[in-house]
Amino acid sequence: MSTKTRLAGIFGNGMVIQRDKPFRIWGFDNGADKVSVFFENKEYETEVKDGRFKIELPSHGAATGLDLKVKGTDEIELSDICFGDVYMLSGQSNMELPVVRTLDVTGDEVAISDYPYIRQFRLMPEYRLDETKEADLLKAEWVRAVPGEIMEISAVGFFCAKELYEENKVPVGLVLNAQGGSTLEAWIPKDLLDEYVDFDEEVNRFIEDNSVQAFIQNMNDVTAAWRDSITPEGYEESSRKIPGDAYEVTLPGIFLDREGKGYSGSMWLYKEIDIDVEPQKDSFLYVGELIDADQTFINGVLVGRTEYCYPPRKYPFDGSILKQGKNLIAVRLEINNRNGGFLPDHKYYIRTGNKSYSIEGTWLRKDEISTDTSCPQYIMGQTIPTALYTASIKPILDLKFKGIWWYQGESNADDPYFKKRKITEAGKDKIISYEEIFAAMVRRWRKEFDQEIPIAVVEMPDYISPVDGLGDGWIEVQKMQMNSPNTLEICEAVHAKDLSEAYELHPQNKSILGKRMAEAVRKLNNN
């Protein structure tokens, strides 16, 4: 067994600690009886019990550029520590969405952004549903909102933090504790869920250590096998020439088979484009947003690939592969579940140097391998009830926060009143709704953090599915989110559905949203 001194993953160079509150540092050491922390010419000491230690230090005002040393079996020196206001950013993919995914709208603003005292720690869960065992807080670097680092910071988090920092020049720490696709129930402890809805089957299935990891690995293996089944050997050859039996389609659009039904499997889409200028090294292809996975080629050279449906396809490439004259764009598209294609109201163009060419309109389609079997759909770790509570909330209960920013609901929009679930005996006389359970979750979090932490709740965008439109459940969750200040204390709701973009689950207008969130945070801080 290692005896090396190790701090919990959030403690590292450049970290931001909540100002004006006592703060705790904890970690692991199997070789020492005592561990000391040296900070600002003072020593703080604690005993090591069962290989773990925890030390509480007194509160500190706003500050930058401080150092700290931990001494146990080994010595750990941390530098560039800041004290400021720390916020936990929680929810799912719209909270998680990084700055780099918003540049179509925010590019000019991001290009001139340089905020070394806005910093983010990305918390990655180590799934473990047995609440009697502690999940670890995995190591990650604190990144700063400066050129070269800013692109991976939560866009919502950055643009809100920017407003707050400009106002008072106090460092802002963002603990990004969000997981794309996460459900509300994943963030809630088992005993609290039992007061409402019966999730015993799902929870018990994953109680044993490493059972979540084993399930996810099996899911990945089965998904890979399905994708292999629709991928012929030497498929790349099809990127170089349009087959004679390819037929015309108009893009963007959703693909059906020849009988007008949905299509699952792989296909090729071809577009010839005339380049009437000398191609430049600085070239770029924007293939809008595709459902589901793609591999995209120009003149037989792979210029980009994306393994799932949400990100816009932005593919910079070396223009030396272009010719003045005719060029062939070939997109190999994999459709998982009978509804796929090129989504309307997105950007589709190729650019070389300063000249752009639209690639909308007539394309040629050649089906590669169709299948009656859709890609297997499995639950993800972040959808398992209680999984994120044990993996992402319990490990940080010793941290102090200025506030919580919550942006979630998409994964609960198909059943916001839990009508598809069995209600527990304890829940039979309760209102079983997303709104009610969310309020109960926040109250429990506050109790376990031992802080009345203010919370800002962001309204979901109006996501218009190209297949199903805007569902009734989606609208219900939006109403509940905007009503949250009426059901939860110290809470502000942030209007956001008007920032939606057509057929876009992840709107890029996060700068405007950041300003609205900052206003909500100011109200909470002044209460």
C-alpha positions in Angstrom: 0.0 0.0 0.0 1.4 3.4 -1.0 2.4 5.7 1.9 2.6 8.8 -0.2 0.9 11.9 1.0 -2.0 12.8 -1.3 -4.5 15.6 -1.3 -8.0 15.4 -2.5 -8.1 16.2 -6.2 -9.5 19.7 -5.9 -6.4 21.0 -4.0 -3.8 22.1 -6.4 -1.9 25.0 -7.8 -4.1 28.0 -8.7 -7.0 26.8 -6.6 -9.7 29.3 -5.4 -11.0 29.0 -1.8 -14.1 30.7 -0.6 -13.2 33.9 1.2 -14.3 34.9 4.7 -15.1 31.3 5.8 -13.1 28.7 7.6 -11.8 26.2 5.1 -10.8 22.6 5.2 -8.0 20.7 3.5 -8.1 16.9 3.4 -6.3 14.0 1.9 -4.7 10.6 2.4 -1.5 9.3 4.0 -0.8 5.7 5.1 2.7 6.4 6.4 2.4 9.3 8.9 0.6 9.6 12.3 0.2 13.4 11.8 0.0 15.8 9.0 0.8 19.5 9.1 -0.3 22.5 6.9 2.0 25.5 6.8 0.2 28.7 5.7 1.2 32.3 6.1 3.8 31.6 8.8 1.5 29.4 10.8 1.4 25.6 11.3 -1.8 23.6 11.6 -1.6 20.0 12.7 -4.0 17.0 12.7 -3.9 13.3 13.3 -4.1 10.7 10.5 -6.9 8.2 11.1 -7.4 5.1 8.8 -5.1 6.8 6.3 -7.1 10.0 6.1 -6.6 13.5 7.4 -8.6 16.7 7.5 -7.4 20.1 8.8 -9.5 23.3 9.2 -7.9 26.7 8.7 -9.3 30.0 9.7 -11.2 32.3 7.3 -9.2 34.6 5.0 -10.2 37.7 3.1 -9.9 38.0 -0.7 -6.4 37.5 -1.8 -4.2 36.2 -4.7 -0.8 34.6 -5.1 -0.5 32.7 -1.8 1.5 29.5 -1.1 0.7 26.6 1.1 2.6 23.5 2.2 1.4 20.1 3.4 3.8 17.9 5.3 3.2 14.2 6.1 5.1 11.3 4.7 5.9 13.6 1.9 5.8 17.3 1.3 3.4 19.0 -1.1 3.8 22.6 -2.0 0.9 24.5 -3.6 1.3 28.0 -5.2 -0.8 30.7 -6.7 -3.7 30.1 -4.3 -6.6 32.6 -4.3 -9.4 33.5 -2.0 -12.5 34.8 -3.6 -16.1 33.7 -4.3 -16.6 30.0 -5.2 -19.6 28.7 -7.0 -20.7 25.2 -7.7 -22.0 24.8 -11.3 -24.3 21.7 -11.5 -26.7 20.2 -13.9 -26.2 18.7 -17.3 -24.8 19.5 -20.7 -25.9 23.1 -21.1 -24.0 23.9 -17.9 -21.1 21.8 -19.0 -20.9 23.3 -22.5 -17.4 24.8 -22.9 -16.6 28.2 -24.3 -15.2 26.6 -27.4 -18.7 25.4 -28.4 -20.1 29.0 -28.4 -17.6 30.8 -30.6 -20.1 31.3 -33.5 -21.8 33.8 -31.2 -19.2 34.8 -28.7 -15.9 34.6 -30.7 -15.1 38.3 -30.7 -15.8 38.6 -26.9 -13.7 35.5 -26.1 -10.8 36.6 -28.3 -10.2 39.6 -26.0 -10.9 37.9 -22.7 -8.0 37.5 -20.3 -9.1 36.9 -16.7 -6.4 35.1 -14.7 -8.5 35.3 -11.5 -11.5 33.5 -13.0 -10.6 29.8 -12.5 -12.4 26.5 -12.9 -12.0 23.0 -11.4 -13.7 20.2 -13.4 -15.0 17.6 -11.1 -15.1 14.1 -12.7 -17.2 11.5 -10.8 -15.9 8.2 -9.6 -19.1 6.3 -9.6 -19.9 4.4 -6.4 -23.5 3.9 -5.2 -22.7 2.3 -1.9 -23.2 5.3 0.4 -21.3 3.6 3.2 -18.1 3.9 1.2 -16.4 7.2 0.2 -16.0 8.1 -3.4 -12.6 9.8 -4.2 -12.3 13.3 -5.6 -10.2 12.8 -8.7 -7.2 15.0 -9.5 -7.7 17.7 -12.1 -6.0 21.0 -12.9 -7.5 24.4 -12.1 -7.7 26.3 -15.5 -7.8 30.0 -15.9 -10.0 32.2 -18.2 -6.9 33.2 -20.2 -5.8 32.5 -23.8 -4.8 28.9 -24.2 -7.0 27.7 -21.2 -10.3 29.5 -21.5 -11.8 27.3 -24.2 -12.5 24.4 -21.8 -14.3 26.5 -19.1 -18.1 26.3 -18.8 -19.4 29.0 -21.1 -22.3 29.8 -18.7 -19.9 29.9 -15.8 -17.4 32.1 -17.5 -19.8 34.7 -18.8 -21.5 35.0 -15.5 -18.2 35.0 -13.6 -16.9 37.7 -15.9 -19.8 40.0 -15.0 -19.2 39.4 -11.3 -15.4 39.9 -11.5 -15.7 43.1 -13.5 -17.9 44.5 -10.7 -15.7 43.8 -7.6 -12.4 42.4 -8.9 -12.6 39.5 -6.4 -11.3 36.1 -7.7 -14.1 33.8 -8.9 -13.8 30.0 -8.5 -16.0 27.7 -10.6 -16.4 24.1 -9.4 -17.9 22.6 -12.6 -19.9 19.7 -11.2 -22.2 19.0 -14.1 -22.6 15.9 -16.3 -24.2 15.9 -19.8 -27.4 13.8 -19.8 -27.7 13.6 -16.0 -31.1 13.2 -14.4 -32.4 14.9 -11.4 -32.6 11.7 -9.5 -28.9 11.0 -10.0 -28.1 14.0 -7.7 -30.3 12.8 -4.8 -29.5 10.5 -1.9 -31.4 7.2 -1.7 -33.3 7.9 1.5 -34.6 11.1 0.0 -35.7 9.5 -3.2 -37.5 6.9 -1.1 -39.8 9.6 0.1 -41.1 10.0 -3.4 -40.4 7.5 -6.1 -39.3 3.8 -6.1 -35.8 3.5 -7.7 -34.8 0.5 -5.7 -34.3 -1.8 -8.8 -31.9 0.6 -10.5 -29.9 1.5 -7.3 -29.6 -2.1 -6.1 -28.3 -3.2 -9.5 -25.3 -1.0 -9.1 -24.5 -1.2 -5.4 -21.5 -3.4 -5.7 -18.1 -1.7 -6.2 -17.2 -1.3 -9.9 -20.6 -2.5 -11.1 -21.2 0.9 -12.8 -17.9 0.8 -14.5 -18.4 -2.8 -15.6 -21.8 -1.9 -17.0 -20.5 1.1 -18.9 -17.7 -1.0 -20.3 -20.1 -3.6 -21.5 -22.3 -0.8 -23.0 -19.3 0.6 -24.9 -18.4 -2.9 -26.2 -21.9 -3.6 -27.5 -22.2 -0.1 -29.0 -18.8 -0.7 -30.7 -20.0 -4.0 -32.1 -23.1 -2.4 -33.6 -21.0 0.3 -35.2 -18.6 -2.4 -36.5 -21.6 -4.2 -38.1 -22.3 -1.1 -40.3 -18.7 -0.4 -41.2 -17.4 -2.4 -44.1 -13.6 -3.1 -44.6 -11.9 -0.5 -46.7 -14.9 1.9 -46.4 -12.5 4.9 -46.8 -12.2 4.2 -50.5 -15.8 5.4 -50.9 -14.7 8.9 -49.9 -12.7 9.3 -53.2 -15.4 8.9 -55.9 -19.1 9.3 -56.2 -20.6 5.9 -57.0 -22.7 5.6 -60.2 -25.9 4.6 -58.4 -25.9 7.5 -55.9 -29.1 9.5 -56.0 -30.0 13.1 -55.4 -31.1 14.5 -52.0 -31.6 18.0 -50.7 -29.7 19.1 -47.7 -30.1 20.0 -44.9 -32.9 17.5 -44.2 -33.8 14.4 -42.3 -33.1 11.1 -44.0 -35.7 8.3 -44.7 -35.3 5.1 -46.6 -36.9 4.6 -50.0 -40.2 3.5 -48.4 -40.4 6.8 -46.5 -39.6 5.2 -43.2 -36.7 5.9 -40.8 -33.2 4.8 -41.6 -30.7 3.2 -39.3 -27.2 2.4 -40.4 -24.5 4.1 -42.5 -24.6 6.1 -45.7 -22.4 8.4 -47.8 -23.3 11.9 -48.8 -21.4 13.6 -51.6 -21.1 17.3 -52.7 -18.9 18.6 -55.5 -17.9 22.2 -55.0 -16.1 24.5 -57.5 -13.3 26.5 -55.9 -12.6 29.5 -58.2 -9.7 31.0 -56.3 -6.2 29.7 -55.4 -6.7 27.5 -52.3 -5.1 28.8 -49.1 -3.6 26.8 -46.2 -6.1 28.4 -43.8 -9.3 26.5 -44.8 -12.3 25.5 -42.9 -15.4 23.3 -43.3 -18.6 23.8 -41.4 -21.0 20.9 -41.7 -23.7 22.2 -39.5 -25.1 19.8 -37.0 -25.6 16.1 -37.9 -27.4 13.2 -36.4 -25.6 11.0 -35.4 -21.9 10.3 -36.0 -19.8 11.4 -39.0 -16.5 11.1 -40.7 -16.0 13.9 -43.2 -13.5 13.8 -46.1 -12.3 16.3 -48.7 -10.8 14.9 -51.8 -10.4 11.6 -50.0 -8.6 13.1 -47.0 -10.2 12.9 -43.6 -10.7 16.4 -42.2 -12.8 15.7 -39.2 -15.0 13.2 -37.3 -17.5 13.5 -34.4 -18.8 10.5 -32.5 -22.2 11.7 -31.4 -25.0 14.0 -32.6 -24.8 17.3 -30.7 -21.6 19.3 -31.5 -21.6 21.6 -34.5 -19.1 20.1 -37.1 -16.3 22.7 -37.3 -13.4 21.2 -39.2 -10.4 23.5 -39.9 -8.0 21.8 -42.4 -4.9 22.4 -44.5 -6.1 23.9 -47.8 -3.3 22.2 -49.7 -5.7 19.3 -50.2 -8.0 21.5 -52.3 -7.7 22.2 -56.0 -8.7 25.2 -58.0 -11.7 23.7 -59.7 -13.8 20.8 -58.6 -13.5 19.3 -55.1 -15.3 16.5 -53.5 -16.8 16.6 -50.0 -17.8 13.2 -48.7 -19.6 12.7 -45.4 -20.0 9.2 -44.0 -23.0 9.4 -41.6 -24.0 6.9 -39.1 -27.7 7.0 -37.9 -28.4 5.2 -34.7 -32.1 5.1 -34.3 -34.0 5.7 -37.6 -34.1 9.5 -37.4 -30.9 11.2 -38.7 -29.6 13.8 -41.1 -28.3 17.3 -41.6 -30.3 19.6 -39.3 -31.8 22.8 -40.8 -31.0 26.3 -39.6 -27.3 25.5 -39.1 -24.2 26.6 -41.0 -23.1 24.6 -44.0 -20.1 26.0 -46.0 -16.5 25.6 -47.0 -14.0 28.4 -46.7 -10.5 28.8 -48.1 -8.7 32.0 -47.2 -11.3 34.8 -47.2 -13.8 33.2 -49.6 -16.7 31.0 -48.6 -18.9 28.6 -50.6 -22.3 27.4 -49.4 -22.6 23.6 -49.5 -26.4 23.6 -49.0 -28.7 22.2 -51.7 -28.3 19.2 -53.9 -26.1 16.3 -52.7 -25.8 12.7 -53.8 -26.6 9.9 -51.4 -25.4 6.3 -51.4 -26.6 3.9 -48.6 -23.7 1.8 -47.3 -25.2 -0.6 -44.8 -28.8 -0.4 -43.5 -30.0 -2.4 -40.5 -33.3 -3.1 -38.8 -31.5 -3.0 -35.5 -31.0 0.4 -33.9 -27.8 1.2 -32.0 -28.3 -0.2 -28.4 -29.6 2.5 -26.1 -28.3 2.2 -22.5 -28.5 4.2 -19.4 -25.4 6.2 -18.6 -23.7 6.5 -15.2 -25.0 10.0 -14.8 -28.6 8.8 -15.2 -28.5 6.2 -12.4 -30.4 7.3 -9.3 -28.1 8.6 -6.5 -25.0 8.0 -8.6 -23.9 11.6 -8.8 -24.9 12.3 -5.2 -22.4 9.7 -4.0 -19.8 10.5 -6.6 -20.0 14.3 -7.0 -21.8 15.8 -3.9 -20.6 13.7 -0.9 -16.9 14.1 -1.8 -17.1 17.9 -1.6 -19.3 18.4 1.5 -16.4 20.0 3.3 -16.0 22.8 0.7 -17.6 26.2 1.2 -19.5 27.9 -1.6 -20.9 31.4 -2.3 -23.7 29.9 -4.4 -24.9 27.1 -6.7 -25.8 27.6 -10.3 -28.2 24.9 -11.6 -29.0 24.2 -15.3 -30.7 20.9 -15.8 -34.0 19.3 -16.7 -33.7 18.1 -20.3 -33.3 14.5 -19.1 -36.5 14.6 -17.0 -38.6 16.4 -19.6 -40.3 13.2 -20.9 -41.8 12.4 -17.4 -41.7 15.6 -15.2 -44.4 14.1 -12.9 -42.8 10.7 -12.7 -46.0 9.0 -14.0 -43.9 6.2 -15.5 -42.5 5.4 -12.1 -43.8 3.5 -9.1 -44.6 5.8 -6.2 -43.3 4.7 -2.8 -45.7 4.4 0.2 -44.0 7.4 1.7 -44.7 9.4 -1.4 -48.4 8.6 -2.0 -49.7 11.7 -0.4 -47.0 14.0 -1.8 -46.9 16.1 -5.0 -44.6 14.1 -7.2 -43.1 16.5 -9.7 -39.7 17.6 -10.9 -40.3 20.9 -9.0 -41.1 19.3 -5.6 -38.3 16.8 -5.7 -35.8 19.5 -6.9 -36.7 21.7 -3.9 -36.3 18.7 -1.5 -32.9 18.0 -3.1 -31.6 21.5 -2.6 -32.8 21.6 1.0 -30.9 18.3 1.7 -27.8 19.6 0.0 -27.9 22.7 2.2 -28.3 20.6 5.3 -25.3 18.4 4.4 -23.1 21.3 3.3 -24.1 23.0 6.6 -24.7 26.2 4.6 -27.8 28.0 3.4 -26.3 28.2 -0.1 -28.2 30.5 -2.5 -29.1 28.9 -5.8 -29.8 30.3 -9.3 -31.9 28.1 -11.5 -31.6 28.4 -15.3 -34.7 27.8 -17.5 -34.1 25.2 -20.3 -34.0 26.4 -23.9 -36.9 25.9 -26.2 -35.5 22.8 -27.9 -37.4 22.1 -31.1 -36.7 18.4 -31.9 -36.5 17.9 -35.7 -38.6 14.8 -35.2 -40.9 15.5 -32.2 -41.1 19.3 -31.9 -41.3 20.9 -28.4 -42.9 18.3 -26.0 -45.5 19.1 -23.4 -43.2 17.7 -20.6 -40.5 20.1 -21.8 -42.8 23.0 -21.3 -43.9 21.8 -17.9 -40.3 21.6 -16.7 -39.6 25.1 -18.0 -42.7 26.4 -16.0 -41.4 24.6 -12.9 -38.0 26.1 -13.2 -39.3 29.6 -13.5 -41.6 29.0 -10.5 -38.7 27.6 -8.3 -38.4 30.8 -6.2 -41.9 30.2 -5.0 -41.2 26.7 -3.8 -37.6 27.1 -2.6 -36.0 29.6 -0.3 -33.0 31.8 -1.3 -33.6 31.0 -5.0 -33.7 33.0 -8.2 -34.9 31.8 -11.6 -33.1 32.9 -14.8 -35.2 33.3 -17.9 -33.5 31.7 -20.9 -35.9 30.0 -23.3 -35.9 33.1 -25.6 -32.2 32.5 -26.2 -33.0 29.2 -28.0 -31.8 28.5 -31.6 -33.7 26.3 -34.0 -33.1 22.6 -33.6 -30.3 23.3 -31.2 -30.2 21.7 -27.7 -27.2 23.8 -26.7 -27.8 27.4 -27.7 -24.6 29.4 -28.1 -26.0 32.7 -26.6 -24.2 32.0 -23.3 -22.9 35.6 -23.0 -26.4 37.0 -22.8 -27.3 34.2 -20.4 -24.2 35.0 -18.3 -25.4 38.6 -17.8 -28.8 37.5 -16.7 -27.3 35.0 -14.3 -25.1 37.6 -12.9 -28.1 39.8 -12.1 -29.8 36.8 -10.4 -26.6 36.2 -8.3 -26.4 39.8 -7.3 -30.0 39.6 -6.0 -29.2 36.5 -4.0 -26.0 38.0 -2.6 -27.8 41.1 -1.5 -30.6 39.2 0.3 
